[in-house]
Amino acid sequence: MLRSTMLALLAATTLLGTACGADISDRNILSAGGWPGINSDARNSNSTEVEGSRSLALDWSRPIGGTVATYTTIAANGQMFVTSNTEAGCNLFSFQMGNGRKRFCNRLNPGVSASTPVVDGATNIYVGDAGGMNSFNEHGQPRWRTPVVGTPISAQFTPDGNVLFVTHLGEIDVVAKQTGKRVTAPFQLVGQPDFLAEPNTPVRSDGEGLSDCVTGGPACPVANTPAIDMKTGQFYVTLWRPGAKSASLVALQYIDGDNPRIEPKWSADMLDSGTGASPVLSEDGSTVYVSDNIGRMIAVDSTNGKTKWVHDLGYAPWGSPAIVDGLIVPAGGENGHLLALRDAGDRAEVAWEDRDLNQLGAPAQAKGSTGYTVVRSGSDDLALVTFDTQTGETVASDVLPDARGVTSGTSIGPKGEVLTSSYIGELFVFK
């Protein structure tokens, strides 16, 4: 009896130690198997290890109640999270994958529609609004709120398990995942105004310039989500400094340990007319890919900011590309078409292209050389296209009923479900 009791206590202690241990791998921080962030992962790859289905059918759709400008994120258990620019009622929503039922909805400050929720392995979410970063549990109950300057564009996780985010006004914060307490002092990308020297300097509101974030215009200094190298803690941000003629790609280092801090590494002024696309990091961390608003795709050496190559797409992408094993599928844009580039080291080569497909969405790559994006179908309709990422061949095309305009991202669920939402505010789920 005594031996059994001791064994039970030992087992309980072991389980408790495992539950509370410092397992901070990428897989355990993120919601592995879902689509945990705006561009899926830490490097913004717009890809998943889930096997992609080539035979999809519309399972359900539902209106959100307002415009949707960001991706839908998905936890490993299939719970979905999306923000919307609603005039009244909720603007943060959670739905069940299986049937589209609302799990919860909350009302946050204006600006939340510019922030995509990020979800961790415990199905806690982290989402910004004007003046703060918020965390909620899977039931929508608040966990903490951290005041900031500006509106946080979607967050990332650091290698040691903290939450890193940049506000649209250029404040970088790293906070503890459990409490929201700052781990580092705020780092200002554009500096702080000196009100003693210039007392008439206007104070920017936490939502000022957000409308420029859609295209990455000059009124929104940081319009996109950082990409972070989970091995080194180095991360990459697009930045339009006040008064600059063009936007920059900036590299910074998150240093953990006894004296956690943010340190700048390099800055490259290269993004003509700004960018509405987040930087994407290659699998080996050696290259950062970024596009600008004059239609160029640029490969950059991650160690020093030097340009490796520039490729003219012929249109300005409306979002980030999907990148797997050096195969780059750019997002859609006005007069954009579906194509893929191959990184050849010192140049980009066109792997394939289909000029008959007017791409109006953001692509996503799944395991099994399968990709998804939204294209124009006929004169006004939109359709979800399934394509072979190696050849560009269209495998299937499924119309989005009554959808118009453009879509806001493509996400892949833990069982191969494919989600997209129209900008006018309807969510479509294919299985």
N, C-alpha and C positions, 0 to 999 in steps of 0.2 A: 504493500500500500504506500509506504513511504517512498519507495523507488519510483512508483508510478507518478506520485505527486511531483517529485523532483524532475522527472522527465517532462511532465506537462509544463512546469515552470520554465524549464530550460527551453522548450519549444516556443513558449510564449515570448520569452526574452529574445530569442533568435528572430522571431517574426517582427517584434517591435523594433529591434536594431535594424533589420532590413528595411522596414517602413520608414524609419527616421534617418537612415544612412545618407551619406552625401553622394548618391549616384547622380551625377550631373551631366551625363552624356547627352548629346544632341537628341537621341531617340527618347530619353526619359523627360527632358525638358519640354520638347514639343509633343504635340498630339500625334504620335507616329501612326501612320495609316490613314489619317484624314488629310485635310487641307488647312493646316493650322494658322497660316498667315496670308497676307494679301497675295503674295507670289509663291505660296506654298511653303517655302523653307528659308533658312538663314541666308542662303546665297541668292534668293529671289529667282529661282530657276524656272518657275511655272511648270514643274514636273512632279511626278510621283512614281514610287516603286510598285504601285498597284497595277495589276494586269488590266490593260484597256480592252473594253468590250467593243466589238465591231458590229454588233447587232443591238442597237438601242431602240427604245420606244418611249414616248412621252408617258410618264407615270402620273404626274399631277402638276398643276400650276396654280398660282394664286396671286392676286394683287397685293402690294405692300401698303399702299395708301399715300405714297409720295415718290419722288424721283429717287433712284438708286445710282450712286456714282462710284461705288466700290464693289469689291468682290464679296461673295458669300464664303465665310470660313466654316470648316467642318471639323468637329472633334472625332476622335477615334471611334466613339460610340454612335456616330452618325448625327449627333445634335448639331444644328446649323445656326449661324449667327450672321445678321446683316443689319446695316444701318440705313436710314432713309431720311430724306429732307421733307418731313411731314409738317404741315402747318399747325396741327394740334394732335393731341394724343401721344402715342409712343413714337420714338424714333430709333430705338434699339430693339430688335426682335430676335427671338429664337424659335425655331421650328423643328419638328421631328421629321427625320428623313423618310420614315416608312409611310406616313400618311399626310404630311403637310400641316398637322395640327400645331397650333401655337403653343410653345412651351412656356414662354413668358414674354412680356414686353415692358420696357421702361422708358421714361422720358428723361433725357439728358439735356444739357445746355446746347444751344445752337453750335454748329460746327462739327457735331458728331457724325454727320453725313459724309465728312471728308476723311474719316478715320475708319479703317477696317479693323474689326475685333481680331485679337490674336488669342489662341486657345492653347492651354498647356495640357499635359498628360492627365491631370486631375479634373479636366473640363472647367477650370477657372478661365475667365476671359479678361482681357486687358484692352481698354478702348478709350480714346481721347475725346474730349469736347473742348469748347472754348474755356481756357483757363485751367484745365486739369487733366490728369490721367486717372482713370477709374479701373477698379477691378470688381468683378461680380462672380459669384459661384454659378454652378450649372442651373440653379433655380432662379437666378436673377437677383439674388440678395446681395447687397453691397458688402464688399470686404474692406475696401479702403479707397481714398481719393487723395491724390497728391497735387497741390496747386503748382501751376507752371505759368510761364509767360508765353502766350500764344495757344495754338491748337495742335496737339500732338498728331502728326501723321503716323500711320500704323507702326507698331513697335516690333522689336526683335528680342531674342534672348541672348545673353552673353554666355561664353563658355563656362563660367562659374555659376550659372543659374539665376542671374538677375535680369531685370527688364530694362532694355535700352531703347530710348526713343528720341526723336528730334521734333520739336514743334515747328510749325510753318514759319515762325519768326526767327528760327535759328538757335533755339536753346536745346542743348543736349543734356539729357538726364539719364542716370542709371539708378534704379530703385530696387529695393528688395521685393522679391516676388510675393512673399507672405504678408508683408506689412505696408509696402509702399514707401518705406523710409528711404531717404536718399543715401546711396552708397558712395557717390562722388559729389563734389560741388558742381552746380550747374556750369556748363561750358557754353560760352556765347560765341557762335560762329560769326556774328556781325558786330560784336562789341556792344557795350552798354552806353547809352547817351549820358553826357556829363551835364546834369541839370544845374550844377553850381556855376559852371562856365557859361552855359547857354540856358538860362532859366525859362526861355520861351519855347524850348524844344517840345513839340507835341508828344504826348504819351500815346503809343499805339495800343488800340484795343486788342483783346485776345482773338477777335475774329476778323480783324482788318486784313484785307487782301486775300481772303480765302477763295474768292471767285477766280482769282488768277492761278490757283493751284491746279485746276483742271488741265491747263495747258503748260504750266510751269512758267508763267509770265513773271515780270520783274517785281510786281507787288507782293509776290509770294516767294520769299527767299529760299525756303526749302519745301518743294512741292511733292517730294517722293519719299519712299521708304528706304532706309539704308540697307545695304547688303553687308553681312558680317562673316568673316572667316572664323569658324568655330574652333580651328586649331590654334590660331594666333591671337584672336581678339581684335585684329585690324578690321576697320569697317570703312565704308565708302558712301559718300553723301553728295547729292547734287546741290549746288548753292549759287544763287544769284545775289551777289553783294550789291548793296545800295549804290547806284550811280554807275555800275559796271556796264560795259557794252554787251557782254555776253555772260552766260552762266558758267560755272566751273564744276569740275569733278574734284572732290576733296577726299583725301585719305586721313584717317585718324586712328589712334591706338587706344583701346581700352586696356588699362593695366590693373590687374587685381592684386590681391595680397594684402600686406599690412598697410599700404598707402594707396588705395585704389584711386585712379584718376584717369582723365582723358588727355591725350597729348596729340597735337597735330603732326602729320608726317609729310604730306606734300599737297600741292594744289595745282591743277592744270586748267587754264582758261581755254575751253574748247567747244562749249555748247552754244552755237549760234542760235539766237532767238529763244534760248532756254530749252527745256525739255519737260514733257509730261510723262516720262518713263523713268522708273527706278533703275539704278545700276544693277547689273547681274554679274556674279562672280563665277568663274569657271570651277569645275570640280577640284582641280589641283590648287586653286587659289592664286595662280600666276597671272591671270588676265581678268580685267574688268571690262564688261561690254556696256556701252551706253549709247543712246541715240539722241539727236537734237531735232529742233523744230524746222530745220531746213532739209530734213530727210536723210541725214547721214547716220550710218551705223559705225561706231568707232570701237576698236579694240585697244585697250590701254594696259601697259605693264603695271602690275599692282605694286611693285616695289618702288617705282620712281615716278610714275605718272606720265611716262613717255608713250607717245602714240605708236602702236604696232602697225595698224592699217586703218584705212577709212574706206567705206563702201557707200556709194550713193544708192539709196533705195528707190528714189524717185517720188517719195511721198513721206510725210511726217507721221511716224507711228503714234497712236493714241495710248499706248501702254508699253509694257516691258515684253521682250521676246521670251519664248520658251527655249531653253538651252540644255541639251543633253549630249554628252560626249562630243562636244565641238560642233554639233548641228544646231544652227540658230534659225528659229522660225519667228520672224518679226511679227508684232501685233499689226492689226489693221489700221486704216486711216482713210482720210478723204482721198478717193481715187487710188487706194491701195489694193493690192492683189495678194493672193496667197503664194508664198515662196519660202525657200530655205537656203541658207548660206552654210558653207563649210569653212571653218577656220583652218587655213593652210599655213599658219605661222606668220608669214610676212604679208599676207593678203587674204581677202575673202573670195571664195569661189561660189558661184551659184550652183547649188546642188540640184535644184529643180525649181520650177515656177509654173503657176497656172494663172495666166492673165485673164481667163474667163471668170474667175471667182473673185468678186469684189468683197474683200474681207472687211467686216464691220465689227469685229470682236477681238478678243485677246485669245491667243492660242494656249493650249495646254498639252503637254506630252505625257503619255502613260507608258508603262512597261509593255513590251511587245511591239515596238515601232508603230504605235497608234497615237494619233493626235486628233484634237477637236478644236474647232473654232466656229464662229458665226459668220455667214456670208449673206449677201443679198440674194433673194430668190424671186425671180420675176421682177416686176416694177417696184413693188413696195414691201413684199414679205421678207421675213428673215428666216434662215434655216440653220440648224446645227449640222455642220459637216464633219463626218468622220473620215480621216485620211491616213494613208500610209506615210509615215515620216521619212522613210528612206527613198521613196519613189515619187511622192506627191499625189499618187493616185487617190481619187475620191472613192471611198468604200461605201459610204451611205450618206443620205441627206434627209433630215427630218425637219419639217416646217415648225416654227414657233407660232402657234395659233394667235392671230391678231396682233402680233408684235410689230412695232414700227421703230424707225430711227436706228439706234445702235444698241449694243449690249455692254454691260459693265463686268467684264471678266468671265472666265470659264474656270470652274473648280471641279475636281474629281474626288468622289467620296471613297470611303474605306472599302466598299464592295464594288467599286467601278462605276458608281453612279456619276452622271455628268450634270452639273448645274450651271445655269447662266441666268442673268436677270436683265431685262430691258431697262434702259435708262429712264423710261417713263414709269417704271415701277411694278413690273410683274416678274415673279420668280418661276423658272421652268426647271423641272427635275426629270431627267431621263434615266431609265434603268435598262 
